[in-house]
Amino acid sequence: MMAALLALLVLNTPPDIIDRIMAVVGPQAITLSEVVASAEFELVPVPAGTKDPTGYALERLIDRSLMLVEVDRFQPPEPDPVEITLQVDRLQARAGSAEAFEKALAMTGTSREQLRRYIRDTLRMQIYVNQRFGGILDPVERAESIAAWVSELRRRGQITVLYRPAPPKS
C-alpha cells in the first residue's frame, strides 16, 4: 500500500523543466540552452542595442539550421581539425581561464564536443558559402545574394517558432 501511495505521489509531481524548445526547423528543435550557449560563447554575434537579443539569436540559429540542411546535401570538404581546435582555444582564451571556460560550458549545458561540432558546422557552412557565392566579388552584392538564398530557404522550410518575447516593461 505504501509503495502504491509513493508511486502515485511521484507520478503526480510536476516535472522539472530542464530546457525549453524555442523553435522547430524541420525535424530539428532549437532549445533555450542552445540560444543561451550561442550568446555566452558569442557564436551568434548580437549587435549592441538589439531590443530582443534572445529573439535575434534564435532567428540566426533558425537560419543556421536551414543552411546546414543545404550544406549536408552538397557535402563540402571537411574543415581542418586543427582549425576547429584553434577556435575552441580562442573561445577558452576569451573566457579568461580554463576554469571560467569550463564553468561557462557547465552553465550552458554544453560539452566541449558539442562546441567542436558547432564550430565544425560553421566552418563547413563557410566553405559551402564560399563555393556557392565566391564568384561574387562585390561585398554588397554577395551579402544580398546570401540573404536572398537564406530567405528562399526560410520560404521552403518548415519552421515553427514557439518563443514569444516578454512584453516591454512599462
Buried (B, 14 or more C-beta within 10 A) or exposed (E): EEEEEEEEEEEEEEEEEEEEEBBBBEEBBBBBBBBBBBBBBEBBEBEEEEEBBBBBBBBBBBBBBBBBBBBEEEEBEEBEEEEBEEBBEEBBEEBEEEEEBEEBBEEBBBEEEBBBEBBBBBBBBEBBBEEBBEEBEEEEEBEEBBEEBBEEBBEEBEBEBEBEEEEEEE
